[in-house]
Every structure is written in structure tokens, then in C-alpha cells.
């Protein structure tokens, strides 16, 4: 099993920044990819950013140039640096981990609110 714990969400003004963290524990080997997803009220969960086991990254068009995903293998932690936050960014942000064999796992989510 894999446990994922997000942190770092909160309230920020438009144009501000937040850094989300996702601490992974358990059977964290043979990872295909890790990613951040978000879900706003009344909307489907969507991919925000993803980083593969080989370090390749991809981003949703809506966050390109503003968000950056990274990973610290020594700390078993993934990050999402969010800059220039916009009113359309608020959502619950979820950490996701996909193993080569053995399934997909989700964190409990962390709320991001953008408001002046």
C-alpha cells in the first residue's frame, strides 16, 4: 500500500504563490508517475501536472508557465510550486501516484483558495 499526504494549501490573494507538498510512504517503488490533480466544485477532477519516474513533466495548458512540479526522491516528497495564482485556480488539489504494477493511489486533498 501507498500513503500520500498533501500539505501547503491555504488562502492566497490573486497573483500570489503557494507550494504544495505530497509526502509518500509505504510501498513507494516501481513508480510510473506522480501527479497533481484538482477538482473545483461542480467540475470533474483534472490533471494539473505530472512527473514520470524518469523525471519527464507535463502540465495542463492552464497552468503552463505558472506552476512547476518537482520531486525530492531522498525525502519521498513531490511538490507543486504555484505562482501567479488566478481566480480560476481554487480547488481541492490531490496528489496521485501510479505504480508500474500495483495500482493508483490518491491523497486526501488540500484546499487552495484564491481571493482578495
PEVENFEN-V768451 format. One line per field, one symbol per residue. burial: # if it has 24 or more other ideal C-beta (glycine too) atoms within 12 Angstrom, else .. Layout:
BEGIN
burial=???
END
This chain:
BEGIN
burial=.#.######..#.....#######...#..#.######.#.....######.....#.##..#..####.#....#######..##..##########......###.####.#..
END
